[in-house]
Amino acid sequence: MNWIDISILVKTGTPEWPGDTPFDCRWAWSMAEGASVNVSCISGSPHVGTHADAPLHVRDGAPASHDLPLEAFSGRAWVVDVSHFAGPLSLAQLNLPDEPITRLLLRTGQSIASGAFPAAWPALSAETATTLTKRGLLLLGVDAPSVDDRESKTLAVHHALFSGGAQILENLDLRAIKQGPHELQALPMRLFGLDAAPVRALLRPVS
């Protein structure tokens, strides 16, 4: 099966978290203006588009983007459609198969892939996140802008996942993805000292 790109296309105008720094691109050198090559320059928050949060995002002194463990971002992943629920989501609502789930991707249907920042989305309860990490979860990915709900100030799900040794992917594009098992490749960029790292995320179905 061919790989399916589940990354958000990042460009000027890609929705950022309200109040965060938007993505911007300009030309530092331009052949049209006499330079020998075209060289672009980008700026903006690493949380714009598909990205991996680092523990530093929610804890001072915690591991940063360059410390993210690569094994969590590559391997078998289970996609679950939770778009018909409102959070906080319980373990029963996930209706997971009777097998170890090390990577879980939630399709909430509330993604910036639509071109707008969503008003709300379903999210796990902190208790569910903790239970999943105790059962071996290495990675939680969501198509929404956060693994916590939009109004959360405590970011309890972030804390529960990081405390349990799991990693976080946010802003996936799962619109074309069916529920079930897949192979995931979603390695974060090796950027030093940041609270998040951009990711190019790919999926393909497996039996």
C-alpha positions, 0 to 999 in steps of 0.5 A: 500500500502507498503511504498517505501524507497525514501532515498539514500543509504549512503555508502563510495563513495556516491556522495557528493557536489563537495568540501564537506566532503565525507561520511566515515566509519571505525571500532572503535572496531572489533571482528576480532581483539579481541574486544567483539563487533563490533562498527563502526564510521562514518564521513562526511557532513550531506548533503551526501545522503537524508537530510533536510536543516536547515535555518542555512545552508544559514543564520547565527544565523538562526534555526539549525537542532534540530529546524526543525518542524516535522509536515512539514516532515510528511503528504500528498505530491504531486509528480510532474515530471519536468524532461522534463523541464529546470529551472527556473520552473514557476508555470504553468509548475508544472501543480498542481491540484486545491487543497491545496499543502502543500508538493511538491516533484519534480522528476527532473531525476537528482539524485545522486542515479545514482551513479554520481553527476549530471551536472545540474537539473531543479529548481523552480524560486524564484518567484514560490517558494514564490508563493507556500509558500503564498499558504500554502506550508510547504515542498519542496523536490527534487531528485536533490542535491539542490532546487537551480540550481547547479551554484547558488551563491545566493541560492534564492530558499532556501531563498524564502522557508525559508522566507515563512516558508517552509522546504527543502528536498534534494537528494531523490530517486524518480526513482520508484515514479509516479506523483500524491498524496502520503503519506510522512514520512521523519523525520530529525534526532535530531542532535544539531546545524547543518546546515542539518540533515540526513533523512530516507524518505518513500512514499506510494501512496494515492487516 
